[in-house]
Amino acid sequence: MLEKANLTSDEVIMIGDSLEKDIKGAQNANIKTIWYNPYNKNSNSSIIPDYQIKDLLEIKKLF
């Protein structure tokens, strides 16, 4: 997908609500991650996102 869009992994960020599917997948591709966690779930996972948000409006504060 990055190649088709003519982008590098440094130029994108993955926003996802699943640590296992979204965040880990992006990390495997060396893409920075934002975990969308609106219910403030506790994570007992070894997967650590770059950022965590509860509300999508918080994305503005990151950039």
C-alpha positions in Angstrom: 0.0 0.0 0.0 2.8 2.4 0.9 4.5 1.7 -2.4 1.3 2.4 -4.4 0.8 5.7 -2.5 4.5 6.5 -3.0 5.0 6.9 0.7 7.5 5.6 3.3 6.7 4.2 6.7 8.0 7.5 8.2 5.3 9.4 6.4 2.2 7.6 7.7 0.6 6.6 11.0 -1.8 3.8 11.8 -4.9 4.5 13.9 -6.6 1.4 15.1 -8.7 -0.1 17.9 -7.2 -3.6 17.9 -3.7 -4.0 19.5 -3.3 -7.5 17.9 -4.5 -6.7 14.4 -4.0 -3.0 13.8 -1.2 -1.9 16.1 1.0 -5.0 15.8 0.5 -5.1 12.1 1.7 -1.5 11.7 4.6 -2.1 14.0 5.7 -5.0 11.9 5.8 -2.6 8.9 7.7 0.0 11.0 4.8 2.4 11.0 4.0 4.6 14.0 0.8 3.7 15.8 -2.1 5.3 17.6 -4.3 3.0 19.7 -7.9 4.2 19.7 -9.2 3.1 23.1 -12.5 4.9 23.8 -13.4 2.6 26.7 -10.0 2.9 28.4 -9.4 -0.9 28.3 -6.5 -2.2 30.3 -3.9 -3.8 28.1 -2.1 -6.9 29.4 -0.4 -7.2 26.0 3.3 -6.8 25.2 2.2 -4.6 22.2 2.9 -1.0 23.1 1.5 1.7 20.7 3.3 4.9 20.2 0.2 6.9 21.3 -3.1 6.1 22.9 -6.3 8.2 22.6 -9.8 7.9 24.0 -11.4 10.4 21.6 -10.6 10.9 17.9 -10.4 14.6 18.5 -7.2 14.0 20.5 -5.4 13.3 17.2 -5.3 17.0 16.6 -3.2 17.4 19.8 -0.6 14.9 18.5 0.2 16.9 15.4 
